[in-house]
Amino acid sequence: MTRILQPHEHLVQCGVTAMRAPDGTMLPAVPTYVIVPDRLIDPETEISYAELKLYGDVAAVLKDMHEKFAAYPKGLKQQKKGQPA
């Protein structure tokens, strides 16, 4: 589908898809986009508010994982099978 974007609209990539040729082989991957109005885009970063929330959620999970990892004693290492402690 071809469509001219309005001045208040942006394209945001939401994924990638690949189709199959008639013989069953995979065709090259093609990005897929959604049209997002300006009011849903942060003017400072030019990223949609939904993406910013997702980045914050992922950062919180990674921060939690890092804190758990950093809490282990420095000398604690996993022992390999068959090796003495």
Buried (B, 14 or more C-beta within 10 A) or exposed (E): EEEEEEEEEBEBEEEEEEEEEEEEEEEEEEEEEEEBEEEEBEEEEEEBEEBEEEEEEEEEEEEEEEEEEEEEEEEEEEEEEEEEE
